[in-house]
Amino acid sequence: MARVQPPPKRPGQQRGPRRIAGALLDIESAAAELGITARAYRARAQRGQVPVPRRFGGRLVVLRSELDRWLLELPMSKEF
């Protein structure tokens, strides 16, 4: 079975977080969405406190839909 690779970055996109069609976030992008560091995100994922990253083409990614759903399920988000 062939491994699926994420699309290559376009010229000028060699630095910074990678978003794949907006549906997948790397760990750094997911952590930035929550206002925490990538290291803190990994630690919380191990404890089951945030959506667990998945492997995609050799990279750890978080599905944006899972992160958004998780944020909406937080008790505080229902008050607004």
C-alpha angles and dihedrals in degrees: 000000000000118000116243111233125203115247116274118257118256120240110289093027098089094113135055134029120334122230117187109213088321090281097092128047127192117231093264092053093046090049091049090053088058096040095243135110124266089246091054090048092054091049092049091047090056089054092047094244096124133026110293116243120242132212115255119171092337093310131104110239138172121219109240090217091057092048092048092047090049091051092050091051093057110112093235094053092063092062094067 
